[in-house]
Each structure stands twice: as structure tokens, then as C-alpha cells.
């Protein structure tokens, strides 16, 4: 793009960078959308697993309840004499239909927990007949023929309270009458009596003379919770491909609640997860609510290939890195643009600075060549101008050469130099250039110390300060050069009567190509003060600018240590000086 304008050359790479950031952002958004879609599919599959687990648990629980209640209450509906005999069995008689265990010489349920009590009632009658267990260990077996143990055995459940009897009679009567016809199946009832949960199962026995008897068994909440836990740990609840050798409860959490929301069983208290499913059992099974939760820590292993991890942090990191690189690239482009502008300004300024003395030299040579200088005085005057402009041209070329080596350590050995005499010699060398601008130079040498300096270092330093003072000061001004010694340092200063340097520019003017407001109006290459600082720092000194007087002007001050020879590594290389341009 050599023929494009500079602004367009900058805008095209910037547009490409912004387009690359936009494409990167689109890629991040699309990748994240794909990950979210995959995560949604994964969560839907895991919820389906949870739904299947809840359904499987409900089926197994129904089977266990049916087997348990058939064993406890099945005799009511399988004995014809119970329906036709004038003698209606009492509640305590149901214990004799439980399987007999010869080891404990007692009746004991084989398919689940033993009932805590049996009960019987007749529809239309408010009385409730209760059969109590008189076994020495009620949780181990059932007996009704021996007297009550003294003291009562641990876990013994006595007679029902009045509230419990009323709740059972009212609830069962209402349910049975609402059904309309006798149901010979088994029904689980879970309710709250005000004295705690009551868990009971019942079945109906219609008699030949028209009465309807209700027989049932009550179970403790502890026994029911143990049965619900056994269902969770039972075989066949979950496929082996689902569990992969783990226990059911290591993969699945189950909560069972009654219709009122009271928790009857919780395999993982406090566990919450969005990967859950809920199913309600029918009224015959107590209208229990079953909640199945896939454990989050194993959810990923249930999906083929594992769950999709979130790539958002990585993607955002990539986007941030791309943005950061783009910012660096834009900054680099801006610096390249500034560098190109500074180089162009530098070339223009140096060309102008070179053109002026060359034009003067050519003018006076033409004067001499054409014989316009008639007298020796006129010829000497023309030769003096040629010499002055040649000196100025030599000084400018020296500055450019010195600037080209800026930041590189000068390998030339330092030599002892009486800087008082060198200051006077440089001032005398510069007087003709100052006279061309009608400036007067006054020197004040208060000390004549000897310093170890590299050859020409002080000359480069002082010539640039004098050129700066004469160029940016007014015509017919007085430039004051002073040299003193204090606190182990040689102090050299050059003061002019110009407008001075504003505080905000006093550090900026030392950087390459940077010029203050006054300097921009007069032109110049913008490298003189940079060379001054480079020379001073290579010799371990300091330099700064301050007001020359309350009325105006600028004083440039340089300090050089008396007892320190310049070290090869006195300052770090500046590298490419244009990086410091402003």
C-alpha cells in the first residue's frame, strides 16, 4: 500500500484487526451456544434417567407393599368361614395368620416389618378393636396369648389414643363409603392425627348378613422408613449399566413424602439438584410422593462420553487474549504511524537546517567568484560568513551522527580534561553563530575542575545547549554560561532570555523529536537536548531545566561528578529513540 494516504494505511489494518476480533467473538458465541445445547441435551437425558429411577422405585415399592400386606391381612379375604361364621374374628386373631417361626415360637412376618398393632372395626360402629403384641421383643415377633411382659418390652406400642382411634374410624369410614362398593384389595393410609404420623393398611371383609368389617395393621414410621430404605438397596431397581457396580444409593437419592409433604424417608438429607424427577403413587399406596435425584458427582459418568464441560472460561480467555493482542497491534500501528510522521518531520527539519547554511555558503561563494567583493575587507567578510555557515553545517552533521549512535555505549576511553578551558574554547567557537542572531554570550567561570570525560563529549553537550539558547531566545539577548563546583560536582548552566519552558514540558523536551511550544514556532530537528541528556547520563551526571529569572527565560543545568569516571554501563541503552517521541 505504498501509494495510499497515511490515514488510510492505518485504517485498513485497524479494520482488519476489528474484523478479526468480531470473528473471534462470533466463534466464541457459537462455541458456547454449542456447549449449552449439548449441556441441555445432557440434562434432559439425566432427567429422563431420574424419571425412570423414580418409576422403577415406585414399581418395586408397590410390589413390596402388596407382598407385605398380603402376608399380614391376606387371611381376611381367603377364608370363607370368616365371611359366613356368626363369630366375627377379633383384631388379635389376625396375628395367628402370620407365618409361624419355630425358632422363636412366635409369629413373624417374612416379607417385611412386623405390624406394631392390628385393629378391626365395623362400618357404622364407632368402636375400634385393637390387638396388641405381647412378645418380649415386639420388633422380633408376634404373640397375643401370653400376658403383657412386666416391665413392658422396649419398642412396645400400647393401645391407641382417643385421637388416633377417632382419626382411624372417621377416615376409614369416609373412604369406604365414598368408594360405593367393597374393595377386597389392600390400601395403605398415611395421615396426621395431631400426635404424629399414623401409618396403617386395611382390607375389607363383607359378611353374609350385610355388615362390612374393616381389618388392618398399623406400622411404625421407623419400620416403614427401614422398608423404604430396603427398596432403594434392593436388586433390580436400576440396570447394571446404569450403576456400573456401584450401590443404588451411590448413584441415586430417594425422598418419600406423604400427601401433606411430611418426609417419611430421605436417603440424602440436604441434597439438591436440578436433575430430579417426581412421581405420585395412587391412593391405594397411600398417595406417597417419590422424588428421585441423580447425584451430581456421578451425573457425568452416566452419559456416554461424559458430560460436556463448560468451555466458557477458555473461550473468554481466548477472546480476551485476541482483544489484548489487537490492542497491542493497534498501539503498534499508532506508534508506527507516529514513527513515520516523526521521521518525516525529522528529515524535513534536518533538510531545512542543512539548506540554510548551504544556501548561505553558495551565496557568498558566488559573490567571491563573480568578483563582487572589491576590497580585502569585503572578501574577508564573505569568507567569515562562509566559515560561520560551514561551522553551523559541521555542527548539524555532528548532531545527526551523534544521534544515530544514541543509546550505544561509547567505547572510547575517558581522558582527564580541564573543563574550564574547554567551556571557554567552545563558547569562542560558537560566538560567530550567536552573532549571526545578534546574541551576546557572557561566561562566568567560578571553578576550573578536571573531569575524566570522553573526547568531544563536553563540546557536543555545550554546543547543543548554546544552540538551543540562541535559537529559541529573542534577538539581541544575552546568553549566560556559568561553571561552578559544589558538593563534589561540576555545575554547568546555560541561561537565555527567551519565553522559558512550561512546567508540563520540562521532562518532555529531553525526549527525541519532542519540542516545546516555543521550539515548534522556530523549527529545529528536536534532537539537541536528547543528545545532551545522553552525554550527561553516560558520564553519571544529571540535567534539568528551570526558570532563569522571575521575569522569564530558561536555565539548563548540567551536573557532572568530580570523582566518578564514566562507566561503560552508566545508563541503559535507549534502543530505538523514536519510541520516546511524543
SVG drawing of the C-alpha trace seen along z (x, -y; Angstrom):
<svg xmlns="http://www.w3.org/2000/svg" viewBox="-78 -48 122 123">
<polyline fill="none" stroke="black" stroke-width="0.4" points="0.0,0.0 2.8,-2.5 0.5,-4.9 -2.2,-5.1 -2.5,-8.1 -1.1,-7.6 -4.5,-7.8 -5.9,-5.1 -2.8,-2.9 -3.6,-3.0 -7.4,-2.4 -7.1,0.7 -5.1,2.8 -7.3,1.4 -10.4,2.6 -8.8,6.0 -8.0,6.2 -11.5,5.2 -12.9,7.8 -10.7,10.5 -11.9,9.6 -15.5,9.7 -15.0,13.1 -13.3,14.4 -16.2,13.2 -18.7,14.9 -16.7,18.1 -16.8,17.8 -20.5,17.2 -21.1,20.1 -18.9,22.5 -20.6,21.5 -24.0,22.0 -23.0,25.5 -21.8,26.3 -25.0,25.1 -27.0,27.1 -25.0,30.2 -25.4,29.5 -29.2,29.1 -29.3,32.5 -27.2,34.0 -29.5,32.6 -32.6,33.8 -31.1,37.3 -30.2,37.2 -33.8,36.1 -35.1,39.0 -32.8,41.3 -34.2,39.7 -37.8,40.2 -37.0,43.9 -35.4,44.3 -38.5,42.8 -40.8,45.0 -38.7,48.1 -38.6,47.3 -42.4,46.8 -42.9,50.2 -40.7,52.0 -42.3,50.3 -45.7,51.3 -44.6,54.9 -43.1,54.9 -46.2,53.3 -48.5,55.8 -46.4,58.7 -46.2,57.3 -49.9,56.6 -51.0,59.8 -49.0,61.6 -50.4,59.5 -54.0,59.2 -54.4,61.8 -56.3,64.3 -59.2,61.9 -60.2,62.4 -59.2,66.0 -61.2,67.8 -64.8,68.5 -65.7,69.2 -64.6,65.7 -67.3,64.3 -70.1,66.6 -69.3,67.5 -71.5,65.8 -68.4,65.2 -66.5,62.2 -62.7,62.5 -61.2,60.1 -58.3,57.9 -55.9,60.0 -56.8,63.1 -55.1,61.6 -51.7,62.4 -52.4,66.1 -52.4,65.8 -48.9,64.5 -46.3,67.2 -45.2,69.3 -41.5,69.4 -40.5,72.5 -37.2,70.9 -38.7,68.1 -42.0,70.0 -43.8,66.9 -45.5,65.5 -43.3,63.3 -43.6,61.6 -41.3,62.8 -41.8,60.1 -41.2,57.0 -41.5,55.4 -43.9,56.8 -47.0,54.7 -47.0,52.8 -50.7,53.5 -53.7,55.0 -57.1,53.3 -60.7,54.1 -63.9,52.0 -67.4,52.4 -68.6,49.7 -71.3,47.7 -69.8,48.5 -67.6,46.1 -65.8,48.7 -62.2,49.8 -60.9,53.2 -57.1,53.3 -54.8,56.3 -51.6,55.7 -48.3,57.7 -47.3,59.3 -43.9,60.7 -40.9,59.9 -39.3,58.2 -42.1,56.8 -39.8,56.0 -38.7,59.6 -42.0,61.5 -45.7,61.5 -47.6,63.1 -51.0,62.5 -51.6,65.4 -49.2,64.7 -49.7,61.9 -48.1,58.5 -44.5,58.5 -43.5,56.7 -41.9,54.3 -43.0,53.6 -40.5,54.5 -38.5,51.9 -40.5,50.7 -43.8,51.9 -46.7,50.0 -49.7,49.8 -53.4,49.0 -54.4,46.2 -55.1,42.8 -58.6,41.4 -57.4,39.0 -55.8,41.9 -58.9,44.1 -61.2,41.2 -58.9,40.5 -58.8,44.1 -62.6,44.7 -63.6,41.4 -61.0,41.7 -61.7,45.3 -65.5,45.0 -65.4,41.9 -63.1,43.6 -65.0,46.8 -68.4,45.2 -67.1,42.9 -65.9,45.9 -69.5,47.2 -68.7,50.9 -66.4,53.2 -62.9,53.4 -61.1,56.7 -57.6,55.3 -55.2,53.7 -54.9,50.0 -52.2,48.0 -53.3,44.9 -50.8,42.3 -52.2,39.4 -51.5,37.0 -53.6,37.3 -52.1,34.4 -49.9,36.7 -47.6,37.7 -47.9,39.6 -50.0,42.7 -49.3,45.4 -51.9,48.1 -53.0,50.6 -56.5,52.1 -58.7,54.5 -62.5,55.1 -64.4,58.2 -68.1,58.1 -70.2,60.6 -73.1,62.7 -75.5,60.8 -74.7,57.4 -72.1,55.9 -68.7,54.7 -65.8,55.4 -62.5,53.5 -59.3,55.2 -56.0,53.5 -52.4,53.3 -50.5,50.3 -46.8,49.9 -44.3,47.6 -42.7,44.8 -39.3,46.4 -40.4,49.7 -41.7,48.0 -38.5,46.0 -36.5,49.2 -38.7,50.8 -38.3,47.8 -34.5,48.0 -34.5,51.7 -36.3,51.0 -33.6,48.5 -30.9,51.1 -32.8,53.9 -31.6,55.7 -33.1,54.9 -34.0,51.3 -31.5,49.9 -29.8,51.6 -26.2,52.7 -25.2,50.5 -26.6,47.6 -24.9,48.3 -21.6,49.8 -21.0,51.8 -22.0,49.0 -24.7,49.2 -28.1,47.7 -27.8,45.0 -24.3,44.0 -26.0,43.1 -29.5,42.1 -31.1,40.3 -34.7,41.0 -37.1,38.9 -40.6,40.2 -43.2,37.8 -46.8,38.2 -49.7,36.2 -49.2,33.4 -45.5,33.1 -44.0,34.7 -40.8,36.6 -41.1,40.3 -37.7,41.3 -34.7,39.3 -31.6,41.2 -29.5,38.0 -30.7,35.2 -29.9,31.7 -29.0,32.8 -30.5,30.6 -30.0,30.9 -31.9,29.8 -31.5,33.4 -34.6,34.7 -37.9,36.3 -41.2,36.7 -43.9,39.3 -47.0,39.8 -48.3,43.2 -52.0,43.9 -54.3,43.5 -54.2,47.3 -50.4,46.9 -51.0,44.0 -50.7,41.3 -47.0,41.2 -44.8,38.8 -41.5,40.1 -38.6,37.8 -35.6,39.3 -32.4,37.3 -29.4,38.2 -26.3,37.4 -24.4,34.6 -21.0,36.1 -21.8,39.2 -24.1,37.5 -21.3,37.1 -20.4,40.9 -24.0,41.8 -23.7,40.1 -21.7,41.8 -18.6,39.8 -19.2,37.9 -20.9,34.6 -19.9,31.6 -17.6,29.4 -18.1,25.7 -15.5,24.1 -16.7,20.6 -13.6,19.6 -11.2,20.9 -13.3,19.2 -13.4,15.9 -9.7,16.2 -9.1,16.7 -11.4,13.7 -9.6,11.6 -6.2,12.6 -7.3,11.7 -8.6,8.4 -5.3,7.7 -3.3,8.7 -5.5,6.4 -4.9,3.5 -1.2,4.2 -1.3,4.3 -3.3,1.0 -0.8,-0.6 2.0,0.7 0.3,-0.7 -0.2,-4.0 3.5,-4.0 4.5,-3.1 2.3,-6.0 3.9,-8.3 7.3,-7.0 6.7,-7.6 5.5,-11.1 8.4,-11.8 10.9,-10.5 9.3,-12.6 9.4,-15.7 13.0,-14.9 14.0,-14.6 12.1,-17.8 13.7,-19.7 17.2,-18.4 16.8,-19.2 15.7,-22.7 18.6,-23.1 21.0,-21.9 19.5,-24.0 20.0,-27.3 23.8,-27.1 24.3,-25.6 22.4,-28.4 24.5,-31.0 27.7,-29.3 26.7,-29.2 25.6,-32.8 29.0,-34.1 30.9,-31.8 29.1,-33.3 29.9,-36.7 33.6,-35.9 33.6,-34.0 31.9,-36.9 34.3,-39.4 31.6,-41.4 33.8,-41.7 36.1,-44.6 38.1,-45.1 40.0,-42.8 37.6,-43.7 34.6,-42.6 36.3,-39.4 37.2,-38.7 33.6,-39.5 32.3,-36.9 34.9,-34.3 33.8,-34.9 30.2,-34.1 31.3,-31.0 33.3,-29.9 30.4,-30.6 27.9,-28.7 30.4,-25.8 30.7,-25.6 27.0,-25.5 26.7,-22.8 29.5,-20.8 27.7,-21.2 24.4,-19.9 26.1,-16.9 27.9,-16.1 24.5,-16.1 22.9,-13.8 25.9,-11.4 25.8,-11.6 22.0,-11.0 22.5,-7.9 24.6,-6.4 22.2,-7.4 21.9,-4.8 25.0,-2.9 27.9,-2.9 30.9,-4.8 33.9,-2.5 36.3,-5.4 38.4,-5.7 37.9,-8.7 40.7,-11.3 41.3,-14.0 40.0,-17.3 40.2,-20.8 36.6,-21.7 37.0,-25.4 39.3,-25.8 37.1,-23.6 34.0,-25.7 35.8,-28.9 37.0,-27.3 33.5,-26.0 32.0,-29.4 34.5,-31.2 33.8,-28.7 30.1,-29.4 30.3,-33.2 30.1,-33.8 26.9,-31.7 25.5,-33.7 26.5,-36.9 24.5,-36.0 21.4,-36.2 22.7,-39.3 23.1,-37.4 25.8,-38.1 27.4,-35.3 28.7,-36.1 30.7,-33.5 31.3,-33.2 33.9,-30.6 34.0,-30.2 35.9,-26.9 38.2,-25.0 37.8,-21.4 39.4,-18.5 37.0,-15.7 37.5,-12.4 35.4,-12.7 35.3,-11.1 36.7,-13.2 34.3,-15.7 31.6,-14.9 31.7,-18.3 31.8,-20.0 28.7,-18.2 26.9,-18.9 27.7,-22.7 27.2,-23.4 23.7,-22.0 22.8,-24.0 24.2,-27.2 22.4,-26.5 19.2,-25.8 19.5,-29.1 20.4,-31.3 17.8,-29.7 14.8,-29.9 15.6,-33.2 15.0,-36.7 17.4,-38.7 19.9,-40.9 19.6,-38.7 22.4,-37.9 23.2,-34.2 24.9,-33.5 27.2,-30.5 28.4,-29.6 30.7,-26.9 30.9,-26.3 31.9,-23.5 29.8,-22.4 29.1,-19.2 31.6,-17.2 30.1,-18.1 30.9,-20.4 27.8,-22.5 27.4,-23.9 24.5,-26.1 23.3,-28.0 20.6,-30.6 18.7,-32.5 16.2,-35.3 13.5,-33.5 9.9,-32.6 11.1,-29.8 9.8,-26.2 6.4,-25.5 6.4,-23.0 4.4,-20.4 7.1,-20.4 10.2,-20.3 10.6,-16.5 9.1,-16.1 11.7,-18.2 14.5,-15.8 12.9,-13.0 13.8,-12.6 11.9,-14.9 9.9,-16.5 9.8,-20.3 8.1,-22.8 5.6,-25.4 8.3,-28.0 10.5,-25.5 7.7,-24.4 7.4,-28.0 11.1,-28.3 11.7,-24.9 14.6,-22.7 15.4,-18.9 14.3,-18.2 17.4,-16.1 19.8,-18.5 18.5,-18.1 18.3,-14.3 22.0,-14.3 22.7,-16.4 20.9,-14.0 22.6,-11.0 26.1,-12.5 25.3,-13.6 23.9,-10.2 26.8,-8.3 29.1,-10.3 26.9,-9.7 25.5,-13.2 22.1,-14.9 20.4,-17.6 17.3,-19.6 15.7,-22.9 14.5,-25.7 13.4,-29.3 16.3,-31.7 14.6,-34.5 11.2,-35.5 10.7,-37.6 11.3,-34.7 14.0,-32.7 15.2,-29.2 18.3,-27.9 19.6,-24.5 21.7,-22.9 24.1,-20.0 25.9,-18.4 28.9,-16.0 30.5,-14.2 34.1,-15.1 35.3,-11.7 33.5,-9.3 34.9,-8.2 32.2,-7.4 31.4,-3.7 30.6,-1.7 27.2,-0.8 26.5,-4.2 23.0,-4.1 20.8,-1.6 20.6,-1.9 17.6,-3.8 17.1,-1.4 15.2,-2.9 15.0,-6.6 11.8,-7.2 9.9,-5.2 10.3,-8.2 8.7,-10.6 5.6,-12.4"/>
</svg>
